Amino acid sequence: MVRVCGIDPGTGSWDFIGLEDGKLILDTSISTKNIVSTPSLVIDVVKSMGNLDLIVAPSGYGLPLTRIDELDEKKSFLLTLKREEERKLIGLNEVIELLKREKINGYFIPGVKHLPTVPKFRKVGKIDMGTSDKLCSVALALYEESRRLQKNYSKISFVLVEMGSGFTAVMGIKNGQIVDGIGGAEGGIGFLACGGLDAEVAYLLGKFDKNLLYTGGAAYIAGYNGLSPQEFEIMAERDERFKMAWEALLESTVKDIAAINVSVGDAPQILLSGRLSRVEGIQRELTQRLSGFAGVRRVEGFAKIAKEAAQGAALIADGLAGGSNKDLVESLKIREASGTVLDYVYFKEIEELREKLGI
C-alpha cells in the first residue's frame, strides 16, 4: 500500500491531495492568509493522514530531488530566493522549516529549469521557467492526456497554460517531457503578478522586494487588486480600464503560447489549468484566439477542491514512493534533475551570489 500527500502553496490558497494506492483519500484547501498566520496548519493536515510513505513538499523555485531532512540554509534560500529581511508572502519559509523540524518524510522537487530535458541554451539568463508547482501541473496534465488518448507518455505533446490567481506560466511538453517553459516571473502578466518587466522599468524601480513580483498584473491595471476573477470578467464588459486589463492579460498569454510552440513544434493540444482557466469568459476567449494553433481544452483533474498543482504533486509523490505513477516520474526525468536556478545567468552580481553560496 502506497500512501502519499501532495501540497501546492498557491497565492490564494494552499491545497492538499492524499492518495492511497492511487485513489483519492484527501482533498482539501486552506486560505493562504491562514497559513501565513498559522503555518502549523500544514503539519496538522499532513499528520491527519496518519502514516505516510512520503509527501511532495511545497518546493518554490525547486531543487534537484532533495529529502526534507537534507534541507540546509543554502538550499532553503534557493527554494525561495527571498532575502531574510523581507516580510512573509505565502508562508513558504516557515512551513518548510516546520516540515524539517517535525521530521516529515518527503521530498522537495525540481522546477522546470532543473530538468535535463530542457536544453541548456534555453536556460540562459532565466530563473523562473516554471516553479515546482508548475511542474506538478504538467504532471497532472500528462497523466490525464495519456489516459484520455490511451497513449504512452512518450507519445504525448502539448502546451500547458497555468493561469493561477497570481501568476501565469506556459510550459511546452514534447514526447512526454518538458522542453521549455516561461514562468510567471518571466513571461506575460498574470492576474496579480507583473510578469517579465521591461528592463528600463526595472531600472527606474531600483532595488525592490519580492512583494513587487505579486503586483502590477491585470487586477492592478484595472485599478482593483482585491477583485475576484469572476468580477474581473463582468467588469471587462462594462469599463474601458477593465477592458484594457482584460486584453493585456489574454494577449500576453497567447504570445507566450506562440513562443513556447516554437520549442514544441506545432503542439497538437493546448491545455488550460489554474483558477483563472475556470472563468468561462477567459476559457472561451483563449479557445477562440488559439483556434489557429491547436485544439484547446481545460484540464479536468480528479479532485473537486484542490487545484491542479496539488493533484500533480500527489501523483509525483506516488511515483517517487514506487506506486503506480512511477512511469510518470520517469517520463518527466524528475530524479535526473540537477543544478540550481542561478545557473546560466551571466551577470556579475549573480556570479558573486553563486560564489557566496558555494555553488
C-alpha positions in Angstrom: 0.0 0.0 0.0 1.4 3.4 -1.1 0.1 6.3 0.9 1.2 9.9 -0.1 0.4 13.6 0.0 1.0 16.4 -2.4 0.9 20.1 -1.4 0.5 23.2 -3.5 1.4 26.6 -1.9 -0.7 29.0 -4.0 -1.1 32.7 -3.9 -4.7 32.4 -2.8 -4.8 29.0 -1.1 -2.7 26.0 0.0 -4.1 22.8 -1.4 -3.7 19.2 -0.3 -4.3 15.9 -2.0 -3.8 12.5 -0.4 -3.6 9.2 -2.3 -3.7 5.6 -1.2 -2.6 3.2 -3.9 -3.5 5.9 -6.4 -7.0 6.5 -5.0 -8.1 9.9 -3.6 -8.4 9.9 0.2 -7.8 13.6 0.9 -9.0 16.7 -1.0 -8.8 20.0 0.9 -7.7 23.6 0.8 -6.7 26.3 3.3 -6.6 30.1 2.7 -3.0 31.3 2.2 -3.8 34.1 4.7 -4.5 31.4 7.3 -1.3 29.6 6.5 0.8 32.8 6.8 -0.7 33.5 10.3 -0.6 29.8 11.4 2.0 27.7 9.4 1.4 24.7 11.7 -1.9 24.1 9.9 0.1 22.4 7.2 1.6 20.0 9.7 -1.9 19.3 11.1 -3.2 18.4 7.7 -0.3 16.1 6.9 -0.4 14.4 10.2 -4.2 13.9 9.9 -3.5 11.3 7.2 -1.7 9.0 9.6 1.4 7.1 8.4 2.6 8.3 5.0 5.2 6.8 2.7 6.2 10.3 1.7 4.9 13.8 0.7 5.9 16.1 -2.0 6.6 19.3 -0.1 6.0 22.8 -1.3 9.2 23.5 -3.2 9.1 27.0 -4.5 11.6 27.5 -7.3 12.7 23.9 -6.8 15.8 21.8 -6.1 17.2 18.7 -7.6 15.3 15.9 -5.8 16.1 16.6 -2.1 14.8 14.9 1.0 13.2 17.2 3.6 15.8 16.2 6.2 18.6 17.2 3.9 17.5 20.9 3.7 20.1 23.4 4.9 20.3 27.2 4.8 21.7 27.3 1.3 19.0 25.0 -0.1 16.3 26.9 1.7 17.4 30.1 0.1 17.4 28.5 -3.4 13.8 27.3 -2.8 12.5 30.8 -2.1 15.1 33.3 -3.4 13.8 35.6 -0.6 16.0 37.9 1.4 15.8 37.3 5.1 14.6 40.8 5.9 11.5 40.6 3.7 8.1 40.1 5.1 6.1 36.9 4.7 4.2 36.4 1.5 2.8 32.9 1.3 4.4 31.4 4.4 6.7 29.1 2.5 9.9 29.6 4.6 8.1 28.9 7.8 6.3 25.8 6.5 9.4 24.1 5.1 11.3 24.7 8.4 8.3 23.1 10.3 8.3 20.1 7.9 12.0 19.5 8.7 11.6 20.0 12.4 8.7 17.6 12.5 10.7 15.0 10.6 8.1 14.7 7.9 9.2 12.1 5.3 9.3 13.5 1.8 11.0 15.4 -0.9 11.5 18.9 -2.4 11.2 18.5 -6.1 12.7 20.4 -9.1 11.4 23.4 -11.1 11.4 23.3 -14.9 14.9 24.8 -15.1 16.5 21.9 -13.2 15.2 19.3 -15.8 17.7 17.7 -18.2 15.1 17.7 -20.9 15.3 21.5 -21.2 18.3 22.3 -23.4 21.0 24.5 -21.7 20.7 27.3 -24.3 17.1 27.8 -23.3 18.1 28.3 -19.6 20.5 31.2 -20.3 19.5 34.3 -18.4 16.5 32.7 -16.8 15.5 31.8 -13.3 11.7 31.2 -13.5 11.0 28.8 -16.3 8.2 27.3 -14.2 8.3 26.8 -10.5 7.9 23.4 -8.9 4.2 23.7 -8.7 4.0 24.3 -12.4 6.0 21.0 -12.9 3.2 19.4 -10.8 0.5 20.9 -13.0 2.3 19.4 -16.0 2.4 16.0 -14.3 -1.4 16.1 -13.9 -1.9 17.2 -17.5 0.4 14.5 -18.8 -1.3 11.8 -16.7 -4.7 12.9 -17.9 -3.8 13.2 -21.6 -2.2 9.7 -21.5 -5.4 8.2 -20.2 -7.7 10.3 -22.5 -5.8 9.4 -25.6 -4.8 5.9 -24.4 -1.2 6.6 -25.4 2.1 6.1 -23.6 3.7 9.3 -22.1 6.3 9.2 -24.9 3.6 9.8 -27.5 2.1 12.9 -25.8 2.9 16.5 -26.7 1.1 19.7 -25.7 1.4 23.2 -24.4 0.1 23.8 -20.8 -1.1 27.2 -19.8 -1.2 27.5 -16.0 -3.3 30.6 -15.0 -3.3 30.9 -11.3 -4.8 33.6 -9.1 -1.4 35.3 -9.1 0.9 34.2 -11.9 0.5 32.8 -15.4 3.1 30.3 -16.8 3.3 28.4 -20.0 5.2 25.1 -20.4 6.0 23.1 -23.6 5.8 19.3 -23.4 7.2 17.2 -26.3 7.0 13.4 -26.3 6.2 13.3 -22.6 9.0 15.6 -21.5 9.2 19.3 -20.6 11.4 21.0 -23.2 10.7 24.7 -22.4 8.9 27.0 -20.0 8.0 30.6 -19.5 7.5 31.2 -15.8 5.2 33.6 -14.1 8.1 36.0 -13.2 9.4 35.9 -16.8 6.6 36.0 -19.2 3.3 37.9 -19.7 1.3 39.5 -16.9 -0.7 37.4 -14.5 -4.0 38.2 -12.8 -2.0 39.8 -9.9 1.7 39.5 -11.0 3.5 41.8 -13.3 5.3 39.1 -15.2 8.5 39.9 -17.0 9.5 43.6 -16.6 10.8 45.9 -19.3 14.5 46.3 -18.2 14.1 50.1 -18.2 11.1 49.8 -15.9 13.2 47.6 -13.6 16.0 50.2 -13.7 13.7 53.0 -12.7 12.1 51.0 -9.9 15.6 50.4 -8.4 16.1 47.8 -5.7 12.7 46.2 -4.9 11.5 43.4 -2.7 9.8 40.2 -3.5 6.3 41.7 -2.9 6.6 43.6 -6.2 6.5 40.4 -8.2 3.0 39.8 -6.9 1.8 43.2 -8.1 1.3 45.0 -11.4 -0.9 42.4 -13.1 -4.3 42.6 -14.7 -6.1 43.4 -11.4 -3.7 46.3 -10.8 -4.1 47.6 -14.3 -7.9 47.6 -13.7 -7.3 49.5 -10.5 -8.9 47.0 -8.2 -6.4 44.5 -6.9 -8.9 43.0 -4.5 -11.4 41.8 -7.0 -12.2 38.2 -7.9 -11.6 36.7 -11.4 -15.4 36.5 -11.9 -15.8 40.2 -11.0 -13.0 41.0 -13.4 -14.8 39.2 -16.3 -18.1 41.1 -15.6 -16.4 44.5 -15.4 -14.3 43.9 -18.6 -17.6 44.2 -20.5 -18.6 47.5 -18.9 -15.5 49.5 -18.2 -12.7 50.6 -20.5 -9.9 50.3 -18.0 -11.0 46.8 -17.1 -11.2 46.0 -20.8 -7.6 47.2 -21.3 -6.5 44.9 -18.4 -8.5 42.0 -19.9 -6.9 42.4 -23.3 -3.4 42.8 -21.8 -3.8 39.5 -19.9 -5.2 37.5 -22.7 -2.9 38.8 -25.5 0.3 38.3 -23.4 -0.8 34.8 -22.6 -1.4 34.0 -26.3 2.0 35.5 -27.2 3.8 33.2 -24.6 1.9 30.2 -26.0 3.1 31.1 -29.5 6.7 31.4 -28.2 6.6 28.0 -26.5 5.1 26.4 -29.6 8.4 27.2 -31.3 10.1 24.8 -28.9 7.4 22.1 -29.1 6.9 22.3 -32.8 3.2 22.8 -33.5 1.7 21.1 -30.4 -1.4 19.2 -31.2 -3.2 20.4 -28.0 -3.2 23.4 -25.7 -4.3 22.7 -22.2 -5.6 25.2 -19.7 -5.3 24.9 -15.9 -5.3 27.0 -12.8 -8.0 29.1 -11.1 -8.4 31.7 -14.0 -9.0 28.9 -16.5 -12.2 28.1 -14.7 -13.6 31.5 -15.6 -15.9 30.9 -18.5 -15.1 34.1 -20.4 -11.3 33.5 -20.2 -11.6 29.9 -21.3 -13.9 31.0 -24.2 -11.7 33.8 -25.3 -8.5 31.7 -25.2 -10.2 28.9 -27.1 -11.2 31.4 -29.9 -7.8 33.2 -30.0 -5.9 29.9 -30.1 -8.0 28.2 -32.7 -5.3 28.7 -35.3 -2.7 26.9 -33.2 -4.4 23.8 -31.9 -7.4 22.4 -30.1 -7.9 23.8 -26.6 -9.4 22.2 -23.5 -9.2 22.6 -19.8 -7.5 20.0 -17.5 -10.3 18.4 -15.6 -8.3 16.7 -12.8 -9.6 14.1 -10.4 -10.4 16.2 -7.3 -13.2 18.6 -6.5 -11.5 21.1 -4.2 -7.7 21.1 -4.5 -6.2 22.8 -7.6 -4.3 21.0 -10.4 -0.8 21.5 -8.9 -1.7 19.7 -5.7 -3.1 16.8 -7.7 0.1 16.6 -9.8 2.2 16.8 -6.6 0.4 13.8 -5.2 0.9 11.8 -8.5 4.6 12.6 -8.3 4.7 11.6 -4.6 3.1 8.3 -5.6 5.6 7.7 -8.3 8.6 8.5 -6.1 7.3 6.1 -3.5 7.2 3.3 -6.1 3.5 3.4 -6.7 1.5 3.1 -10.0 2.8 6.5 -11.2 6.5 5.7 -11.3 6.4 5.8 -15.1 5.1 9.4 -14.9 8.1 10.4 -12.7 10.4 8.6 -15.1 9.0 10.4 -18.2 9.5 13.8 -16.6 13.1 12.9 -15.6 12.5 14.2 -12.0 15.2 12.0 -10.5 17.7 13.2 -13.1 17.2 16.9 -12.3 20.4 18.9 -11.4 21.9 22.3 -10.9 20.4 25.4 -9.5 18.1 28.2 -10.7 21.1 30.5 -10.6 23.0 28.6 -13.3 23.4 30.1 -16.8 22.8 33.6 -15.6 25.8 35.7 -16.6 25.6 38.8 -14.5 28.4 39.7 -12.1 26.1 40.1 -9.2 24.6 36.6 -9.7 28.1 35.1 -10.2 29.1 36.7 -6.9 26.0 35.2 -5.2 26.9 31.8 -6.5 30.4 32.1 -5.1 28.9 33.2 -1.7 26.6 30.2 -1.7 29.4 27.9 -2.8 27.6 26.6 -5.9 
